[in-house]
Structures are given as structure tokens and as C-alpha cells.
Amino acid sequence: MIDSKERYRRGAHTILDLKYHIVWKTKYSCGVLKGEIGLRLRDMLKQVSSEKEISIVKGNIRPNHVHILVSAPAYLSPSKIVQTMKGRSSFLLQREFPELRKRYWGMHLWGRGYFCATVGAISEEQVQAYIENQTEEDKDFKIWDEKL
């Protein structure tokens, strides 16, 4: 579980900080996530995330897409996070708002794809520099990169 005072999640043998920026769109980019539907979607995403031990750091619901920054446990892949959030929210929204069922026949509110990027406390360049600047006690051990 994540403690609000701590930055890292702690497990029995792990300390981690996994954050993902995730974006997905409505099918056909229709701007239906306004007003009551948008507010209800926000509540649904909060509920689904808390059930799966996902913490929503920030979120923004636009009329035709959703942006969220989540902190997740290691056992949940980004694809599983998106699958859960999109699947549950589509089902529940269409059940509660009949006007969505008319527009999105076949129970498909969301477009097929999504965007996901990791977010970290340090940059890729900082990690590369850290790896390159390790002590050279063992001269036989070489630093490698994708060019090797």
C-alpha cells in the first residue's frame, strides 16, 4: 500500500515508484464526456483505481479523451491498468446513460488504442550517467549499450 507521506510503495522485499501517464480517446473522437457523464466517469475511475491499489495522482477528463497520471503496484502492467479502467468505465457508463448506448452500439465507448509513458524522478540521461560512473573495481566487467 502507498502511504500518503511517502513517495515509494513498500512491499515485503521491494521499494518502488512506478508512475504512468495514460491517455485514451472515445471511439470516433466524439465529445461525449461532458457534464454529468464526465463527472460520473471521474468517480468511476477513482473507484476502479482504489479497488486495484492504483493511486490517481492527477487526472483530466476532456470531452473526447482522458488523461491520468497513476502510481501503480509492480504486479499491474500498464496494459492491465488500461484494460481495467476502460472496460469497467465503458460498461458502467453505458448502463447508467442510455444516450451513450444509442451512439456506441456494441458496448464500445472507447477507441481501441491508448498512449502510455513512464514518469520518473530522474531522467534517462541521469540513469545512463549513473551506470557509466560506477566504480571500476572489476576491469573485466564492461559497460554495454544497445550498440554492442
C-alpha positions in Angstrom: 0.0 0.0 0.0 1.1 3.5 -0.7 1.4 5.9 2.3 0.4 9.5 1.6 3.5 10.7 3.4 5.9 8.5 1.4 6.8 8.7 -2.2 7.6 5.0 -2.6 5.5 1.9 -2.3 6.9 -0.7 0.0 6.4 -4.4 -0.1 7.9 -7.3 1.8 11.1 -7.2 -0.4 10.6 -4.2 -2.7 10.6 -0.4 -2.7 9.3 1.1 -5.9 7.8 4.1 -7.5 6.0 3.3 -10.8 4.1 6.1 -12.4 2.4 6.1 -15.8 0.9 8.9 -17.9 -2.0 7.3 -19.7 -4.3 8.8 -22.4 -7.2 7.2 -24.2 -9.9 8.5 -26.5 -13.6 7.9 -27.1 -14.5 5.9 -30.2 -14.7 8.2 -33.2 -13.4 11.0 -31.0 -16.9 12.0 -30.1 -17.1 14.7 -27.4 -19.5 12.9 -25.0 -17.5 13.2 -21.8 -19.2 16.5 -20.7 -21.3 17.5 -17.7 -22.8 14.7 -15.7 -21.1 11.9 -17.8 -17.7 13.4 -17.2 -18.3 13.8 -13.5 -19.5 10.2 -13.2 -16.5 8.9 -15.2 -14.2 10.7 -12.8 -15.9 8.9 -9.8 -15.8 5.5 -11.6 -12.1 5.8 -12.4 -11.4 6.7 -8.7 -13.4 3.7 -7.6 -11.8 1.2 -10.0 -8.3 2.5 -9.2 -8.8 2.2 -5.4 -10.1 -1.4 -5.8 -6.8 -2.3 -7.7 -4.5 -0.4 -5.4 -3.8 2.2 -8.1 -3.4 5.8 -7.0 -4.5 8.5 -9.4 -2.0 11.3 -8.9 -3.7 13.7 -11.4 -6.4 13.4 -13.9 -8.2 15.4 -16.6 -11.3 14.4 -18.5 -11.7 16.2 -21.8 -14.8 15.9 -24.0 -13.2 13.2 -26.2 -10.3 11.8 -24.2 -8.9 11.1 -20.7 -5.5 12.0 -19.2 -4.4 10.3 -16.0 -1.2 10.0 -14.1 -1.3 6.9 -11.9 1.0 5.3 -9.4 0.6 1.5 -9.6 1.9 -1.6 -7.9 4.6 -3.7 -9.7 2.2 -6.6 -10.4 0.0 -4.5 -12.6 1.2 -3.9 -16.1 0.2 -0.7 -17.9 -1.9 -2.7 -20.3 -3.8 -4.3 -17.4 -4.4 -0.9 -15.8 -5.9 0.5 -19.1 -7.9 -2.7 -19.7 -9.5 -2.5 -16.3 -10.2 1.3 -16.4 -11.5 1.3 -19.9 -13.6 -1.9 -19.6 -15.3 -1.1 -16.3 -15.9 2.5 -17.1 -17.4 1.7 -20.6 -19.7 -0.9 -19.1 -20.9 1.2 -16.2 -21.3 4.5 -18.2 -23.4 2.8 -20.9 -25.5 1.2 -18.3 -26.2 4.5 -16.5 -26.5 6.7 -19.6 -28.8 5.3 -22.3 -27.8 8.0 -24.7 -24.4 6.5 -24.9 -25.8 3.1 -25.8 -27.5 4.7 -28.8 -24.3 6.3 -30.0 -22.0 3.5 -29.2 -23.7 0.3 -30.2 -21.8 -2.9 -29.4 -20.8 -1.6 -26.0 -17.6 0.1 -27.3 -17.3 3.6 -25.8 -13.5 3.8 -26.1 -11.2 3.7 -29.1 -9.0 0.6 -29.4 -5.7 2.2 -28.5 -4.1 4.2 -25.8 -0.9 6.2 -25.0 1.3 5.3 -22.1 4.6 6.8 -20.9 6.5 6.1 -17.7 7.2 9.0 -15.4 10.2 9.0 -13.2 12.0 11.0 -10.5 15.2 11.1 -12.6 15.8 11.3 -16.3 17.1 8.6 -18.7 20.3 10.5 -19.1 20.8 10.6 -15.3 20.4 6.8 -15.1 22.9 6.3 -18.0 25.4 8.5 -16.3 25.0 6.7 -13.0 25.6 3.3 -14.7 28.7 4.7 -16.6 30.2 6.2 -13.4 30.1 3.1 -11.2 33.5 2.1 -9.7 35.7 0.1 -11.9 36.9 -2.5 -9.4 36.4 -5.3 -11.9 38.1 -4.3 -15.1 36.7 -7.4 -16.9 33.2 -6.1 -16.5 32.3 -3.7 -19.3 29.6 -1.2 -19.7 27.3 -2.1 -22.6 24.7 -0.3 -24.6 22.5 -1.3 -27.4 25.3 -0.8 -29.9 27.2 -3.9 -28.7 
